[in-house]
């Protein structure tokens, strides 16, 4: 399924970087299905499109792909009522979407073909009655939507974490379970190639937040963090102005998540049905 306008080169990258060929793809998909069908106390999702995400994320290393597949569904077990809960879809998170905490840029990065997720954590405040756990699932749903495009599977994703307007009063509303789930996703728990996490307006508050997660992160993940402070020019070296909203020195109009929410709502029933897969 094509969601974004094409950025040339992704098919070549699939071959050169991931080692993907029609023969290898067919062989790995068949073996993948056989393996996941044997997982105990588990309802497997086995359609080719879904499994291919994991294979591409792990460069067709079947063992690593299966490990990530299992870990992906284990994230829910951290807090089954809050993380990708069964029987819920995007429309069940209308209040979270109203905060406009996050969005997915409509255009892929012309530099490397990645998709860009923006998290404006300062738009969330404790008075809403929501915490980081309630932001996690809508973000995961947006990720599921974007990964239907094979370009995203091959090229990967970059995150912008904007801490503007976030204060120390927020910290006690950042439960350890939420940080644990995010680290699980970042470290081989989500079928995507993480290419960079770009932190804006970071202050000493970032140090507090990062210190929670740091002991759980591998060195490879630590190297993916880029701290830009208020220096938007340094961000533009990775994500060009032409695709960024004006709030980040960009040329693509104001920040908006309407196109994303509209598409998620259109896919509500599909996302809800997919929520029933996983550990029983």
Secondary structure, DSSP 8 states (H G I E B T S, - for coil): ---S---TTHHHHHHHTT---HHHHHHHHHHHHHHHTT-TTEE----HHHHHHHHHHTTT-HHHHHHHHHHHHHHHHHSTTTSS-TT--GGGGHHHHHTT-EEE-SS--TTT--EEEEEEGGG--GGGS--HHHHHHHHHHHHHHHTTSHHHHHH-EEEEEE-TT--GGGGGGS-HHHHHHHHHHHTTTSSS-EEEEEEES--HHHHHHHHHHHTT--HHHHTTEEEEET-HHHHHTTS-GGGS-GGGT-SS-S---HHHHHHHHHTHHHHHHHTT-EE-
